[in-house]
Amino acid sequence: MSTFDLIIRNGTVATAVDSTLCDVGVRDGKIAALGTNLGPAAHEIDATGKLVLPGGVDSHCHIEQPRADGTTNADSFESATTSAAFGGTTCVICFSPQFKGHGIAERAEDYHARARRSVIDYSFHIIITDPSPSVIEQELPPLIAAGHRSLKLFLTYEPSFVTDGEVLTVLAAARKNQAFVVIHAENHEAIKWMTVRLEAAGLTKAKYHAWAKPALVEREAIQRVIAWPNWSTCRSRSFTSVRLRGPRKSAGRRAVD
């Protein structure tokens, strides 16, 4: 009788703390043992001379993501996750969008229907653009209870951005239901103010996009994001691709500790 469903033998196994030459025993889809001369198993893989690595988790993916105009991102879940699997990524976290005036549960169900073609594990960040009472009180708690514990907010981008008060509403709901909030942090009004002036000056080439969004619009918004959890006692993280510099680096750590 087999002790394991699968044994990966004689590979150099990388863990969170070190790497060692050993076997990996798998039972019921989970790693059950690390050691030498494990066995027997129903199936074996010889990894002699190879590295045995944990699967990667890509936590920021836009796969087959629907838009309000009915279009979607080009990659399907089947094509994108097949490519990910060949690269060693075994889990993706995508974004289930809410369109203003609509709920979040229906969109999440629709996105699940698309994602079932995935060949690897997947999960969602739930984008909230319209935190109405019905969304916050009726739709959000069961989604969080079902495992959607990451909520995404935008402080800019029409029509997705939410107000400061709406952010506080979501943070309070996240605290109550034990969820995590990630925030795209930029000062929307400052970007609009700069954009109007650039357009009036005829500075509309692609290179001027960066002029409308200097580091200051992110730095200011991130400082607000850092302050909000002090009211709601909710964990949050800024989701922007800016350089860590100046006061943001140390303050950012305080926001999530």
BELSULJO-V262960 format. One record per pair of residues at least 4 apart in sequence whose ideal C-beta (glycine too) atoms are under 6 Angstrom apart, sorted by sequence separation. I is the first residue (numbers start at 1). J is the second residue. D is the distance in whole Angstrom. If there is no record, write none. Layout:
# BELSULJO-V262960
{{I;J;D} {I;J;D}}
This chain:
# BELSULJO-V262960
{{67;71;5} {75;79;5} {77;81;6} {118;122;5} {131;135;6} {133;137;5} {134;138;5} {135;139;5} {136;140;5} {144;148;6} {157;161;6} {162;166;4} {213;217;6} {215;219;6} {218;222;6} {247;251;5} {248;252;6} {253;257;6} {14;19;5} {26;31;6} {27;32;4} {33;38;6} {47;52;5} {75;80;4} {84;89;4} {131;136;5} {143;148;5} {144;149;6} {156;161;5} {162;167;6} {174;179;4} {198;203;4} {203;208;4} {229;234;5} {244;249;4} {66;72;5} {98;104;5} {154;160;4} {155;161;6} {12;19;6} {13;20;6} {25;32;5} {115;122;5} {154;161;5} {174;181;5} {229;236;5} {25;33;4} {64;72;5} {65;73;5} {12;21;6} {13;22;5} {64;73;6} {98;107;6} {153;162;6} {171;181;6} {198;208;5} {62;73;5} {96;107;6} {22;34;5} {63;75;5} {64;76;5} {96;108;5} {22;35;6} {25;38;5} {64;77;5} {225;238;5} {9;23;5} {22;36;6} {63;77;6} {153;167;6} {198;212;6} {23;38;4} {96;111;4} {7;23;6} {8;24;4} {222;238;5} {63;80;4} {195;212;5} {7;25;5} {194;212;5} {237;256;5} {6;26;4} {4;25;4} {5;26;6} {191;212;6} {235;256;6} {4;26;6} {5;27;6} {104;126;6} {126;148;5} {191;213;6} {218;240;6} {4;27;5} {128;151;6} {151;174;6} {124;148;6} {218;242;5} {125;150;4} {126;151;5} {127;152;5} {226;251;5} {191;217;6} {222;248;6} {125;152;4} {161;188;5} {190;217;5} {96;124;4} {151;179;6} {98;127;5} {100;129;5} {226;255;4} {65;95;6} {90;120;5} {91;121;4} {92;122;5} {93;123;5} {94;124;6} {95;125;5} {96;126;5} {97;127;5} {98;128;6} {100;130;5} {149;179;5} {150;180;5} {151;181;5} {152;182;5} {153;183;5} {154;184;5} {155;185;5} {156;186;4} {187;217;4} {7;38;5} {58;89;5} {61;92;5} {63;94;5} {68;99;5} {98;129;5} {104;135;6} {129;160;5} {149;180;6} {155;186;6} {186;217;5} {7;39;6} {56;88;5} {95;127;5} {103;135;6} {156;188;4} {186;218;5} {56;89;4} {61;94;5} {140;173;6} {144;177;4} {155;188;6} {187;220;5} {7;41;4} {57;91;5} {58;92;5} {59;93;5} {85;119;6} {105;139;4} {187;221;5} {6;41;6} {9;44;6} {55;90;3} {85;120;5} {104;139;5} {131;166;5} {144;179;5} {156;191;6} {186;221;5} {11;47;3} {103;139;5} {141;177;5} {185;221;4} {3;40;6} {4;41;4} {5;42;5} {6;43;5} {7;44;5} {8;45;5} {9;46;6} {10;47;6} {77;114;6} {81;118;4} {82;119;5} {136;173;5} {185;222;5} {2;40;5} {10;48;4} {77;115;5} {81;119;5} {131;169;5} {2;41;5} {8;47;5} {11;50;5} {12;51;5} {13;52;5} {14;53;5} {78;117;4} {81;120;5} {131;170;5} {2;42;4} {77;117;5} {185;225;5} {11;52;4} {77;118;4} {128;170;6} {183;225;5} {8;52;6} {64;114;5} {185;238;5} {180;235;6} {181;236;4} {182;237;5} {183;238;6} {184;239;5} {185;240;6} {183;239;6} {184;240;6} {171;228;6} {175;232;5} {182;239;4} {175;233;6} {100;159;5} {175;234;4} {172;232;5} {174;234;5} {171;232;4} {171;234;4} {155;221;5}}
